[in-house]
Amino acid sequence: MMDTAVVTTDLDRLAERVERAAALVLDLRTRLAQAEASHNELEAEKATLATEKVELTRRLEETSSQLQGNDPSALVTEVAALKKEQRDWNAERKDVASRVESLLKKLERIEA
């Protein structure tokens, strides 16, 4: 009789542990799906920014060739504006890259 009670208690504890483990697995899967969605979104944003960077580089080259032979002070002003725009894009790119790296680290912790 006592063995039956011990086995039942052990089975109850085991069932509780299995239920907690299943809940944890479901929670981790949900978090993983969210992290993957965020990662995919950031990758898409990164691709868009790369495309925009290529377009801006092309426009810069066109503008540079069009400005040849123009007033030097106007050229200096244009270069300063372009450098500011480049700094802005670089800052945004770094921000996106750090967000992607952060999400990858979170994803790695979830997968581990």
Phi and psi restraints in degrees (range 20) as a CNS / XPLOR table:
assign (resid 1 and name C) (resid 2 and name N)
       (resid 2 and name CA) (resid 2 and name C) 1.0 -66.8 20.0 2
assign (resid 2 and name N) (resid 2 and name CA)
       (resid 2 and name C) (resid 3 and name N) 1.0 -37.1 20.0 2
assign (resid 2 and name C) (resid 3 and name N)
       (resid 3 and name CA) (resid 3 and name C) 1.0 -62.8 20.0 2
assign (resid 3 and name N) (resid 3 and name CA)
       (resid 3 and name C) (resid 4 and name N) 1.0 -37.4 20.0 2
assign (resid 3 and name C) (resid 4 and name N)
       (resid 4 and name CA) (resid 4 and name C) 1.0 -65.4 20.0 2
assign (resid 4 and name N) (resid 4 and name CA)
       (resid 4 and name C) (resid 5 and name N) 1.0 -41.6 20.0 2
assign (resid 4 and name C) (resid 5 and name N)
       (resid 5 and name CA) (resid 5 and name C) 1.0 -65.4 20.0 2
assign (resid 5 and name N) (resid 5 and name CA)
       (resid 5 and name C) (resid 6 and name N) 1.0 -41.4 20.0 2
assign (resid 5 and name C) (resid 6 and name N)
       (resid 6 and name CA) (resid 6 and name C) 1.0 -65.6 20.0 2
assign (resid 6 and name N) (resid 6 and name CA)
       (resid 6 and name C) (resid 7 and name N) 1.0 -44.0 20.0 2
assign (resid 6 and name C) (resid 7 and name N)
       (resid 7 and name CA) (resid 7 and name C) 1.0 -64.4 20.0 2
assign (resid 7 and name N) (resid 7 and name CA)
       (resid 7 and name C) (resid 8 and name N) 1.0 -41.3 20.0 2
assign (resid 7 and name C) (resid 8 and name N)
       (resid 8 and name CA) (resid 8 and name C) 1.0 -63.5 20.0 2
assign (resid 8 and name N) (resid 8 and name CA)
       (resid 8 and name C) (resid 9 and name N) 1.0 -43.8 20.0 2
assign (resid 8 and name C) (resid 9 and name N)
       (resid 9 and name CA) (resid 9 and name C) 1.0 -63.2 20.0 2
assign (resid 9 and name N) (resid 9 and name CA)
       (resid 9 and name C) (resid 10 and name N) 1.0 -44.6 20.0 2
assign (resid 9 and name C) (resid 10 and name N)
       (resid 10 and name CA) (resid 10 and name C) 1.0 -61.9 20.0 2
assign (resid 10 and name N) (resid 10 and name CA)
       (resid 10 and name C) (resid 11 and name N) 1.0 -41.3 20.0 2
assign (resid 10 and name C) (resid 11 and name N)
       (resid 11 and name CA) (resid 11 and name C) 1.0 -65.4 20.0 2
assign (resid 11 and name N) (resid 11 and name CA)
       (resid 11 and name C) (resid 12 and name N) 1.0 -38.5 20.0 2
assign (resid 11 and name C) (resid 12 and name N)
       (resid 12 and name CA) (resid 12 and name C) 1.0 -63.2 20.0 2
assign (resid 12 and name N) (resid 12 and name CA)
       (resid 12 and name C) (resid 13 and name N) 1.0 -44.2 20.0 2
assign (resid 12 and name C) (resid 13 and name N)
       (resid 13 and name CA) (resid 13 and name C) 1.0 -65.3 20.0 2
assign (resid 13 and name N) (resid 13 and name CA)
       (resid 13 and name C) (resid 14 and name N) 1.0 -39.8 20.0 2
assign (resid 13 and name C) (resid 14 and name N)
       (resid 14 and name CA) (resid 14 and name C) 1.0 -64.2 20.0 2
assign (resid 14 and name N) (resid 14 and name CA)
       (resid 14 and name C) (resid 15 and name N) 1.0 -41.5 20.0 2
assign (resid 14 and name C) (resid 15 and name N)
       (resid 15 and name CA) (resid 15 and name C) 1.0 -62.1 20.0 2
assign (resid 15 and name N) (resid 15 and name CA)
       (resid 15 and name C) (resid 16 and name N) 1.0 -41.7 20.0 2
assign (resid 15 and name C) (resid 16 and name N)
       (resid 16 and name CA) (resid 16 and name C) 1.0 -62.3 20.0 2
assign (resid 16 and name N) (resid 16 and name CA)
       (resid 16 and name C) (resid 17 and name N) 1.0 -43.8 20.0 2
assign (resid 16 and name C) (resid 17 and name N)
       (resid 17 and name CA) (resid 17 and name C) 1.0 -63.9 20.0 2
assign (resid 17 and name N) (resid 17 and name CA)
       (resid 17 and name C) (resid 18 and name N) 1.0 -40.2 20.0 2
assign (resid 17 and name C) (resid 18 and name N)
       (resid 18 and name CA) (resid 18 and name C) 1.0 -64.9 20.0 2
assign (resid 18 and name N) (resid 18 and name CA)
       (resid 18 and name C) (resid 19 and name N) 1.0 -42.3 20.0 2
assign (resid 18 and name C) (resid 19 and name N)
       (resid 19 and name CA) (resid 19 and name C) 1.0 -63.3 20.0 2
assign (resid 19 and name N) (resid 19 and name CA)
       (resid 19 and name C) (resid 20 and name N) 1.0 -42.5 20.0 2
assign (resid 19 and name C) (resid 20 and name N)
       (resid 20 and name CA) (resid 20 and name C) 1.0 -64.0 20.0 2
assign (resid 20 and name N) (resid 20 and name CA)
       (resid 20 and name C) (resid 21 and name N) 1.0 -41.2 20.0 2
assign (resid 20 and name C) (resid 21 and name N)
       (resid 21 and name CA) (resid 21 and name C) 1.0 -64.6 20.0 2
assign (resid 21 and name N) (resid 21 and name CA)
       (resid 21 and name C) (resid 22 and name N) 1.0 -41.2 20.0 2
assign (resid 21 and name C) (resid 22 and name N)
       (resid 22 and name CA) (resid 22 and name C) 1.0 -63.9 20.0 2
assign (resid 22 and name N) (resid 22 and name CA)
       (resid 22 and name C) (resid 23 and name N) 1.0 -41.7 20.0 2
assign (resid 22 and name C) (resid 23 and name N)
       (resid 23 and name CA) (resid 23 and name C) 1.0 -63.6 20.0 2
assign (resid 23 and name N) (resid 23 and name CA)
       (resid 23 and name C) (resid 24 and name N) 1.0 -40.4 20.0 2
assign (resid 23 and name C) (resid 24 and name N)
       (resid 24 and name CA) (resid 24 and name C) 1.0 -64.0 20.0 2
assign (resid 24 and name N) (resid 24 and name CA)
       (resid 24 and name C) (resid 25 and name N) 1.0 -42.4 20.0 2
assign (resid 24 and name C) (resid 25 and name N)
       (resid 25 and name CA) (resid 25 and name C) 1.0 -62.6 20.0 2
assign (resid 25 and name N) (resid 25 and name CA)
       (resid 25 and name C) (resid 26 and name N) 1.0 -43.8 20.0 2
assign (resid 25 and name C) (resid 26 and name N)
       (resid 26 and name CA) (resid 26 and name C) 1.0 -61.8 20.0 2
assign (resid 26 and name N) (resid 26 and name CA)
       (resid 26 and name C) (resid 27 and name N) 1.0 -41.8 20.0 2
assign (resid 26 and name C) (resid 27 and name N)
       (resid 27 and name CA) (resid 27 and name C) 1.0 -63.5 20.0 2
assign (resid 27 and name N) (resid 27 and name CA)
       (resid 27 and name C) (resid 28 and name N) 1.0 -43.3 20.0 2
assign (resid 27 and name C) (resid 28 and name N)
       (resid 28 and name CA) (resid 28 and name C) 1.0 -65.5 20.0 2
assign (resid 28 and name N) (resid 28 and name CA)
       (resid 28 and name C) (resid 29 and name N) 1.0 -38.1 20.0 2
assign (resid 28 and name C) (resid 29 and name N)
       (resid 29 and name CA) (resid 29 and name C) 1.0 -63.9 20.0 2
assign (resid 29 and name N) (resid 29 and name CA)
       (resid 29 and name C) (resid 30 and name N) 1.0 -40.4 20.0 2
assign (resid 29 and name C) (resid 30 and name N)
       (resid 30 and name CA) (resid 30 and name C) 1.0 -63.0 20.0 2
assign (resid 30 and name N) (resid 30 and name CA)
       (resid 30 and name C) (resid 31 and name N) 1.0 -46.0 20.0 2
assign (resid 30 and name C) (resid 31 and name N)
       (resid 31 and name CA) (resid 31 and name C) 1.0 -62.7 20.0 2
assign (resid 31 and name N) (resid 31 and name CA)
       (resid 31 and name C) (resid 32 and name N) 1.0 -40.1 20.0 2
assign (resid 31 and name C) (resid 32 and name N)
       (resid 32 and name CA) (resid 32 and name C) 1.0 -63.1 20.0 2
assign (resid 32 and name N) (resid 32 and name CA)
       (resid 32 and name C) (resid 33 and name N) 1.0 -43.6 20.0 2
assign (resid 32 and name C) (resid 33 and name N)
       (resid 33 and name CA) (resid 33 and name C) 1.0 -62.3 20.0 2
assign (resid 33 and name N) (resid 33 and name CA)
       (resid 33 and name C) (resid 34 and name N) 1.0 -41.2 20.0 2
assign (resid 33 and name C) (resid 34 and name N)
       (resid 34 and name CA) (resid 34 and name C) 1.0 -65.1 20.0 2
assign (resid 34 and name N) (resid 34 and name CA)
       (resid 34 and name C) (resid 35 and name N) 1.0 -43.0 20.0 2
assign (resid 34 and name C) (resid 35 and name N)
       (resid 35 and name CA) (resid 35 and name C) 1.0 -65.0 20.0 2
assign (resid 35 and name N) (resid 35 and name CA)
       (resid 35 and name C) (resid 36 and name N) 1.0 -40.6 20.0 2
assign (resid 35 and name C) (resid 36 and name N)
       (resid 36 and name CA) (resid 36 and name C) 1.0 -65.0 20.0 2
assign (resid 36 and name N) (resid 36 and name CA)
       (resid 36 and name C) (resid 37 and name N) 1.0 -39.8 20.0 2
assign (resid 36 and name C) (resid 37 and name N)
       (resid 37 and name CA) (resid 37 and name C) 1.0 -63.1 20.0 2
assign (resid 37 and name N) (resid 37 and name CA)
       (resid 37 and name C) (resid 38 and name N) 1.0 -44.1 20.0 2
assign (resid 37 and name C) (resid 38 and name N)
       (resid 38 and name CA) (resid 38 and name C) 1.0 -63.7 20.0 2
assign (resid 38 and name N) (resid 38 and name CA)
       (resid 38 and name C) (resid 39 and name N) 1.0 -41.5 20.0 2
assign (resid 38 and name C) (resid 39 and name N)
       (resid 39 and name CA) (resid 39 and name C) 1.0 -62.1 20.0 2
assign (resid 39 and name N) (resid 39 and name CA)
       (resid 39 and name C) (resid 40 and name N) 1.0 -46.4 20.0 2
assign (resid 39 and name C) (resid 40 and name N)
       (resid 40 and name CA) (resid 40 and name C) 1.0 -62.0 20.0 2
assign (resid 40 and name N) (resid 40 and name CA)
       (resid 40 and name C) (resid 41 and name N) 1.0 -39.3 20.0 2
assign (resid 40 and name C) (resid 41 and name N)
       (resid 41 and name CA) (resid 41 and name C) 1.0 -63.2 20.0 2
assign (resid 41 and name N) (resid 41 and name CA)
       (resid 41 and name C) (resid 42 and name N) 1.0 -44.0 20.0 2
assign (resid 41 and name C) (resid 42 and name N)
       (resid 42 and name CA) (resid 42 and name C) 1.0 -67.4 20.0 2
assign (resid 42 and name N) (resid 42 and name CA)
       (resid 42 and name C) (resid 43 and name N) 1.0 -36.5 20.0 2
assign (resid 42 and name C) (resid 43 and name N)
       (resid 43 and name CA) (resid 43 and name C) 1.0 -64.1 20.0 2
assign (resid 43 and name N) (resid 43 and name CA)
       (resid 43 and name C) (resid 44 and name N) 1.0 -40.3 20.0 2
assign (resid 43 and name C) (resid 44 and name N)
       (resid 44 and name CA) (resid 44 and name C) 1.0 -64.9 20.0 2
assign (resid 44 and name N) (resid 44 and name CA)
       (resid 44 and name C) (resid 45 and name N) 1.0 -41.6 20.0 2
assign (resid 44 and name C) (resid 45 and name N)
       (resid 45 and name CA) (resid 45 and name C) 1.0 -64.2 20.0 2
assign (resid 45 and name N) (resid 45 and name CA)
       (resid 45 and name C) (resid 46 and name N) 1.0 -39.7 20.0 2
assign (resid 45 and name C) (resid 46 and name N)
       (resid 46 and name CA) (resid 46 and name C) 1.0 -63.1 20.0 2
assign (resid 46 and name N) (resid 46 and name CA)
       (resid 46 and name C) (resid 47 and name N) 1.0 -42.1 20.0 2
assign (resid 46 and name C) (resid 47 and name N)
       (resid 47 and name CA) (resid 47 and name C) 1.0 -64.4 20.0 2
assign (resid 47 and name N) (resid 47 and name CA)
       (resid 47 and name C) (resid 48 and name N) 1.0 -40.7 20.0 2
assign (resid 47 and name C) (resid 48 and name N)
       (resid 48 and name CA) (resid 48 and name C) 1.0 -62.1 20.0 2
assign (resid 48 and name N) (resid 48 and name CA)
       (resid 48 and name C) (resid 49 and name N) 1.0 -43.5 20.0 2
assign (resid 48 and name C) (resid 49 and name N)
       (resid 49 and name CA) (resid 49 and name C) 1.0 -64.7 20.0 2
assign (resid 49 and name N) (resid 49 and name CA)
       (resid 49 and name C) (resid 50 and name N) 1.0 -37.0 20.0 2
assign (resid 49 and name C) (resid 50 and name N)
       (resid 50 and name CA) (resid 50 and name C) 1.0 -65.0 20.0 2
assign (resid 50 and name N) (resid 50 and name CA)
       (resid 50 and name C) (resid 51 and name N) 1.0 -40.9 20.0 2
assign (resid 50 and name C) (resid 51 and name N)
       (resid 51 and name CA) (resid 51 and name C) 1.0 -63.7 20.0 2
assign (resid 51 and name N) (resid 51 and name CA)
       (resid 51 and name C) (resid 52 and name N) 1.0 -43.7 20.0 2
assign (resid 51 and name C) (resid 52 and name N)
       (resid 52 and name CA) (resid 52 and name C) 1.0 -63.7 20.0 2
assign (resid 52 and name N) (resid 52 and name CA)
       (resid 52 and name C) (resid 53 and name N) 1.0 -37.2 20.0 2
assign (resid 52 and name C) (resid 53 and name N)
       (resid 53 and name CA) (resid 53 and name C) 1.0 -63.1 20.0 2
assign (resid 53 and name N) (resid 53 and name CA)
       (resid 53 and name C) (resid 54 and name N) 1.0 -43.1 20.0 2
assign (resid 53 and name C) (resid 54 and name N)
       (resid 54 and name CA) (resid 54 and name C) 1.0 -61.0 20.0 2
assign (resid 54 and name N) (resid 54 and name CA)
       (resid 54 and name C) (resid 55 and name N) 1.0 -44.4 20.0 2
assign (resid 54 and name C) (resid 55 and name N)
       (resid 55 and name CA) (resid 55 and name C) 1.0 -62.7 20.0 2
assign (resid 55 and name N) (resid 55 and name CA)
       (resid 55 and name C) (resid 56 and name N) 1.0 -43.6 20.0 2
assign (resid 55 and name C) (resid 56 and name N)
       (resid 56 and name CA) (resid 56 and name C) 1.0 -65.9 20.0 2
assign (resid 56 and name N) (resid 56 and name CA)
       (resid 56 and name C) (resid 57 and name N) 1.0 -36.8 20.0 2
assign (resid 56 and name C) (resid 57 and name N)
       (resid 57 and name CA) (resid 57 and name C) 1.0 -63.4 20.0 2
assign (resid 57 and name N) (resid 57 and name CA)
       (resid 57 and name C) (resid 58 and name N) 1.0 -42.7 20.0 2
assign (resid 57 and name C) (resid 58 and name N)
       (resid 58 and name CA) (resid 58 and name C) 1.0 -62.5 20.0 2
assign (resid 58 and name N) (resid 58 and name CA)
       (resid 58 and name C) (resid 59 and name N) 1.0 -44.5 20.0 2
assign (resid 58 and name C) (resid 59 and name N)
       (resid 59 and name CA) (resid 59 and name C) 1.0 -63.2 20.0 2
assign (resid 59 and name N) (resid 59 and name CA)
       (resid 59 and name C) (resid 60 and name N) 1.0 -37.6 20.0 2
assign (resid 59 and name C) (resid 60 and name N)
       (resid 60 and name CA) (resid 60 and name C) 1.0 -62.5 20.0 2
assign (resid 60 and name N) (resid 60 and name CA)
       (resid 60 and name C) (resid 61 and name N) 1.0 -43.7 20.0 2
assign (resid 60 and name C) (resid 61 and name N)
       (resid 61 and name CA) (resid 61 and name C) 1.0 -64.9 20.0 2
assign (resid 61 and name N) (resid 61 and name CA)
       (resid 61 and name C) (resid 62 and name N) 1.0 -40.7 20.0 2
assign (resid 61 and name C) (resid 62 and name N)
       (resid 62 and name CA) (resid 62 and name C) 1.0 -63.2 20.0 2
assign (resid 62 and name N) (resid 62 and name CA)
       (resid 62 and name C) (resid 63 and name N) 1.0 -45.3 20.0 2
assign (resid 62 and name C) (resid 63 and name N)
       (resid 63 and name CA) (resid 63 and name C) 1.0 -63.9 20.0 2
assign (resid 63 and name N) (resid 63 and name CA)
       (resid 63 and name C) (resid 64 and name N) 1.0 -40.7 20.0 2
assign (resid 63 and name C) (resid 64 and name N)
       (resid 64 and name CA) (resid 64 and name C) 1.0 -61.6 20.0 2
assign (resid 64 and name N) (resid 64 and name CA)
       (resid 64 and name C) (resid 65 and name N) 1.0 -43.9 20.0 2
assign (resid 64 and name C) (resid 65 and name N)
       (resid 65 and name CA) (resid 65 and name C) 1.0 -69.5 20.0 2
assign (resid 65 and name N) (resid 65 and name CA)
       (resid 65 and name C) (resid 66 and name N) 1.0 -32.5 20.0 2
assign (resid 65 and name C) (resid 66 and name N)
       (resid 66 and name CA) (resid 66 and name C) 1.0 -71.4 20.0 2
assign (resid 66 and name N) (resid 66 and name CA)
       (resid 66 and name C) (resid 67 and name N) 1.0 -30.0 20.0 2
assign (resid 66 and name C) (resid 67 and name N)
       (resid 67 and name CA) (resid 67 and name C) 1.0 -84.2 20.0 2
assign (resid 67 and name N) (resid 67 and name CA)
       (resid 67 and name C) (resid 68 and name N) 1.0 -7.4 20.0 2
assign (resid 67 and name C) (resid 68 and name N)
       (resid 68 and name CA) (resid 68 and name C) 1.0 -60.2 20.0 2
assign (resid 68 and name N) (resid 68 and name CA)
       (resid 68 and name C) (resid 69 and name N) 1.0 130.2 20.0 2
assign (resid 68 and name C) (resid 69 and name N)
       (resid 69 and name CA) (resid 69 and name C) 1.0 89.4 20.0 2
assign (resid 69 and name N) (resid 69 and name CA)
       (resid 69 and name C) (resid 70 and name N) 1.0 0.5 20.0 2
assign (resid 69 and name C) (resid 70 and name N)
       (resid 70 and name CA) (resid 70 and name C) 1.0 -87.7 20.0 2
assign (resid 70 and name N) (resid 70 and name CA)
       (resid 70 and name C) (resid 71 and name N) 1.0 -180.0 20.0 2
assign (resid 70 and name C) (resid 71 and name N)
       (resid 71 and name CA) (resid 71 and name C) 1.0 -59.5 20.0 2
assign (resid 71 and name N) (resid 71 and name CA)
       (resid 71 and name C) (resid 72 and name N) 1.0 126.6 20.0 2
assign (resid 71 and name C) (resid 72 and name N)
       (resid 72 and name CA) (resid 72 and name C) 1.0 -58.9 20.0 2
assign (resid 72 and name N) (resid 72 and name CA)
       (resid 72 and name C) (resid 73 and name N) 1.0 -37.8 20.0 2
assign (resid 72 and name C) (resid 73 and name N)
       (resid 73 and name CA) (resid 73 and name C) 1.0 -66.1 20.0 2
assign (resid 73 and name N) (resid 73 and name CA)
       (resid 73 and name C) (resid 74 and name N) 1.0 -35.9 20.0 2
assign (resid 73 and name C) (resid 74 and name N)
       (resid 74 and name CA) (resid 74 and name C) 1.0 -67.0 20.0 2
assign (resid 74 and name N) (resid 74 and name CA)
       (resid 74 and name C) (resid 75 and name N) 1.0 -38.0 20.0 2
assign (resid 74 and name C) (resid 75 and name N)
       (resid 75 and name CA) (resid 75 and name C) 1.0 -64.3 20.0 2
assign (resid 75 and name N) (resid 75 and name CA)
       (resid 75 and name C) (resid 76 and name N) 1.0 -41.1 20.0 2
assign (resid 75 and name C) (resid 76 and name N)
       (resid 76 and name CA) (resid 76 and name C) 1.0 -62.9 20.0 2
assign (resid 76 and name N) (resid 76 and name CA)
       (resid 76 and name C) (resid 77 and name N) 1.0 -42.2 20.0 2
assign (resid 76 and name C) (resid 77 and name N)
       (resid 77 and name CA) (resid 77 and name C) 1.0 -63.3 20.0 2
assign (resid 77 and name N) (resid 77 and name CA)
       (resid 77 and name C) (resid 78 and name N) 1.0 -43.9 20.0 2
assign (resid 77 and name C) (resid 78 and name N)
       (resid 78 and name CA) (resid 78 and name C) 1.0 -63.3 20.0 2
assign (resid 78 and name N) (resid 78 and name CA)
       (resid 78 and name C) (resid 79 and name N) 1.0 -42.3 20.0 2
assign (resid 78 and name C) (resid 79 and name N)
       (resid 79 and name CA) (resid 79 and name C) 1.0 -63.8 20.0 2
assign (resid 79 and name N) (resid 79 and name CA)
       (resid 79 and name C) (resid 80 and name N) 1.0 -42.0 20.0 2
assign (resid 79 and name C) (resid 80 and name N)
       (resid 80 and name CA) (resid 80 and name C) 1.0 -61.9 20.0 2
assign (resid 80 and name N) (resid 80 and name CA)
       (resid 80 and name C) (resid 81 and name N) 1.0 -42.6 20.0 2
assign (resid 80 and name C) (resid 81 and name N)
       (resid 81 and name CA) (resid 81 and name C) 1.0 -63.9 20.0 2
assign (resid 81 and name N) (resid 81 and name CA)
       (resid 81 and name C) (resid 82 and name N) 1.0 -41.2 20.0 2
assign (resid 81 and name C) (resid 82 and name N)
       (resid 82 and name CA) (resid 82 and name C) 1.0 -67.6 20.0 2
assign (resid 82 and name N) (resid 82 and name CA)
       (resid 82 and name C) (resid 83 and name N) 1.0 -37.8 20.0 2
assign (resid 82 and name C) (resid 83 and name N)
       (resid 83 and name CA) (resid 83 and name C) 1.0 -65.0 20.0 2
assign (resid 83 and name N) (resid 83 and name CA)
       (resid 83 and name C) (resid 84 and name N) 1.0 -39.5 20.0 2
assign (resid 83 and name C) (resid 84 and name N)
       (resid 84 and name CA) (resid 84 and name C) 1.0 -62.9 20.0 2
assign (resid 84 and name N) (resid 84 and name CA)
       (resid 84 and name C) (resid 85 and name N) 1.0 -43.9 20.0 2
assign (resid 84 and name C) (resid 85 and name N)
       (resid 85 and name CA) (resid 85 and name C) 1.0 -63.0 20.0 2
assign (resid 85 and name N) (resid 85 and name CA)
       (resid 85 and name C) (resid 86 and name N) 1.0 -39.6 20.0 2
assign (resid 85 and name C) (resid 86 and name N)
       (resid 86 and name CA) (resid 86 and name C) 1.0 -64.0 20.0 2
assign (resid 86 and name N) (resid 86 and name CA)
       (resid 86 and name C) (resid 87 and name N) 1.0 -42.8 20.0 2
assign (resid 86 and name C) (resid 87 and name N)
       (resid 87 and name CA) (resid 87 and name C) 1.0 -61.6 20.0 2
assign (resid 87 and name N) (resid 87 and name CA)
       (resid 87 and name C) (resid 88 and name N) 1.0 -42.0 20.0 2
assign (resid 87 and name C) (resid 88 and name N)
       (resid 88 and name CA) (resid 88 and name C) 1.0 -60.9 20.0 2
assign (resid 88 and name N) (resid 88 and name CA)
       (resid 88 and name C) (resid 89 and name N) 1.0 -44.5 20.0 2
assign (resid 88 and name C) (resid 89 and name N)
       (resid 89 and name CA) (resid 89 and name C) 1.0 -66.0 20.0 2
assign (resid 89 and name N) (resid 89 and name CA)
       (resid 89 and name C) (resid 90 and name N) 1.0 -40.4 20.0 2
assign (resid 89 and name C) (resid 90 and name N)
       (resid 90 and name CA) (resid 90 and name C) 1.0 -64.2 20.0 2
assign (resid 90 and name N) (resid 90 and name CA)
       (resid 90 and name C) (resid 91 and name N) 1.0 -40.4 20.0 2
assign (resid 90 and name C) (resid 91 and name N)
       (resid 91 and name CA) (resid 91 and name C) 1.0 -63.4 20.0 2
assign (resid 91 and name N) (resid 91 and name CA)
       (resid 91 and name C) (resid 92 and name N) 1.0 -43.0 20.0 2
assign (resid 91 and name C) (resid 92 and name N)
       (resid 92 and name CA) (resid 92 and name C) 1.0 -65.6 20.0 2
assign (resid 92 and name N) (resid 92 and name CA)
       (resid 92 and name C) (resid 93 and name N) 1.0 -40.6 20.0 2
assign (resid 92 and name C) (resid 93 and name N)
       (resid 93 and name CA) (resid 93 and name C) 1.0 -62.4 20.0 2
assign (resid 93 and name N) (resid 93 and name CA)
       (resid 93 and name C) (resid 94 and name N) 1.0 -43.3 20.0 2
assign (resid 93 and name C) (resid 94 and name N)
       (resid 94 and name CA) (resid 94 and name C) 1.0 -63.5 20.0 2
assign (resid 94 and name N) (resid 94 and name CA)
       (resid 94 and name C) (resid 95 and name N) 1.0 -39.1 20.0 2
assign (resid 94 and name C) (resid 95 and name N)
       (resid 95 and name CA) (resid 95 and name C) 1.0 -62.0 20.0 2
assign (resid 95 and name N) (resid 95 and name CA)
       (resid 95 and name C) (resid 96 and name N) 1.0 -45.9 20.0 2
assign (resid 95 and name C) (resid 96 and name N)
       (resid 96 and name CA) (resid 96 and name C) 1.0 -64.3 20.0 2
assign (resid 96 and name N) (resid 96 and name CA)
       (resid 96 and name C) (resid 97 and name N) 1.0 -42.5 20.0 2
assign (resid 96 and name C) (resid 97 and name N)
       (resid 97 and name CA) (resid 97 and name C) 1.0 -62.3 20.0 2
assign (resid 97 and name N) (resid 97 and name CA)
       (resid 97 and name C) (resid 98 and name N) 1.0 -41.7 20.0 2
assign (resid 97 and name C) (resid 98 and name N)
       (resid 98 and name CA) (resid 98 and name C) 1.0 -67.5 20.0 2
assign (resid 98 and name N) (resid 98 and name CA)
       (resid 98 and name C) (resid 99 and name N) 1.0 -35.3 20.0 2
assign (resid 98 and name C) (resid 99 and name N)
       (resid 99 and name CA) (resid 99 and name C) 1.0 -67.0 20.0 2
assign (resid 99 and name N) (resid 99 and name CA)
       (resid 99 and name C) (resid 100 and name N) 1.0 -40.2 20.0 2
assign (resid 99 and name C) (resid 100 and name N)
       (resid 100 and name CA) (resid 100 and name C) 1.0 -64.7 20.0 2
assign (resid 100 and name N) (resid 100 and name CA)
       (resid 100 and name C) (resid 101 and name N) 1.0 -43.9 20.0 2
assign (resid 100 and name C) (resid 101 and name N)
       (resid 101 and name CA) (resid 101 and name C) 1.0 -62.7 20.0 2
assign (resid 101 and name N) (resid 101 and name CA)
       (resid 101 and name C) (resid 102 and name N) 1.0 -40.9 20.0 2
assign (resid 101 and name C) (resid 102 and name N)
       (resid 102 and name CA) (resid 102 and name C) 1.0 -61.9 20.0 2
assign (resid 102 and name N) (resid 102 and name CA)
       (resid 102 and name C) (resid 103 and name N) 1.0 -43.8 20.0 2
assign (resid 102 and name C) (resid 103 and name N)
       (resid 103 and name CA) (resid 103 and name C) 1.0 -66.6 20.0 2
assign (resid 103 and name N) (resid 103 and name CA)
       (resid 103 and name C) (resid 104 and name N) 1.0 -37.0 20.0 2
assign (resid 103 and name C) (resid 104 and name N)
       (resid 104 and name CA) (resid 104 and name C) 1.0 -64.7 20.0 2
assign (resid 104 and name N) (resid 104 and name CA)
       (resid 104 and name C) (resid 105 and name N) 1.0 -39.4 20.0 2
assign (resid 104 and name C) (resid 105 and name N)
       (resid 105 and name CA) (resid 105 and name C) 1.0 -64.7 20.0 2
assign (resid 105 and name N) (resid 105 and name CA)
       (resid 105 and name C) (resid 106 and name N) 1.0 -42.0 20.0 2
assign (resid 105 and name C) (resid 106 and name N)
       (resid 106 and name CA) (resid 106 and name C) 1.0 -62.3 20.0 2
assign (resid 106 and name N) (resid 106 and name CA)
       (resid 106 and name C) (resid 107 and name N) 1.0 -42.5 20.0 2
assign (resid 106 and name C) (resid 107 and name N)
       (resid 107 and name CA) (resid 107 and name C) 1.0 -62.4 20.0 2
assign (resid 107 and name N) (resid 107 and name CA)
       (resid 107 and name C) (resid 108 and name N) 1.0 -41.2 20.0 2
assign (resid 107 and name C) (resid 108 and name N)
       (resid 108 and name CA) (resid 108 and name C) 1.0 -64.6 20.0 2
assign (resid 108 and name N) (resid 108 and name CA)
       (resid 108 and name C) (resid 109 and name N) 1.0 -38.3 20.0 2
assign (resid 108 and name C) (resid 109 and name N)
       (resid 109 and name CA) (resid 109 and name C) 1.0 -67.1 20.0 2
assign (resid 109 and name N) (resid 109 and name CA)
       (resid 109 and name C) (resid 110 and name N) 1.0 -37.3 20.0 2
assign (resid 109 and name C) (resid 110 and name N)
       (resid 110 and name CA) (resid 110 and name C) 1.0 -67.5 20.0 2
assign (resid 110 and name N) (resid 110 and name CA)
       (resid 110 and name C) (resid 111 and name N) 1.0 -41.2 20.0 2
assign (resid 110 and name C) (resid 111 and name N)
       (resid 111 and name CA) (resid 111 and name C) 1.0 -71.4 20.0 2
assign (resid 111 and name N) (resid 111 and name CA)
       (resid 111 and name C) (resid 112 and name N) 1.0 -25.5 20.0 2
